[in-house]
């Protein structure tokens, strides 16, 4: 039998601690739209994923493959520069492994960013949505299999996957900074094909405001590990069934890049103001 998850976490964590002494309290997953935050990390230590035991390698467009440790707004942080997606063919354990490692490094708060398609008619491309809740539409769950009770409970509570205090703090800062922000429900799918009109219509009908191909597995593991989560989506394209325009990953990245300075400023201020 292969190594237990706990042993793999300990090995990866031990390796990172040898490279960098810093004990981060905040973990950040720099998805599409938040890559620039990497340039704001002071006293940065860069560890390529390829060096870290059991880490996978990012293949998605716009996703680099480094773990970054350092400081933002006077807080010690660890950031993933590039994440792993189900559509790349990775297992859910591989996708969520870095969240486990962040927890083992001492992280208490996880900040997630992603690009998402807008289902809510009040949104427009380039808008920011603070995730208040999610629908797991991946058809699977990263916690399937034997549960290690030392990592978290068998049946984790999901009544508040996204931390209300962090949502309120983010909204308050957005208002002060003059950054347009929505609240909404994120539906997580596998991809890599974008959705059909019928699927968008269905997702909107069941209560989703935005759709994307990441985040949900990471958040489930973060909650299992007892982390507080803040999720921010960059709305890159509108998914209104009756007037759907073709979308491709270049368009998604172009809009996310335009929104990046605003999202970066918002998240930086949030980190500064986290108690
Ligand atoms: N669907 C799924 N994922 C996405 C989309 C979309 O329309 N836009 C950006 N990520």
Boltz pocket constraint, residues with backbone or C-beta under 6 A from the ligand:
constraints:
  - pocket:
      binder: B
      contacts: [[A, 115], [A, 116], [A, 117], [A, 118], [A, 193], [A, 194], [A, 195], [A, 211], [A, 212], [A, 213], [A, 234], [A, 236], [A, 237], [A, 239], [A, 247], [A, 252]]
      max_distance: 6.0
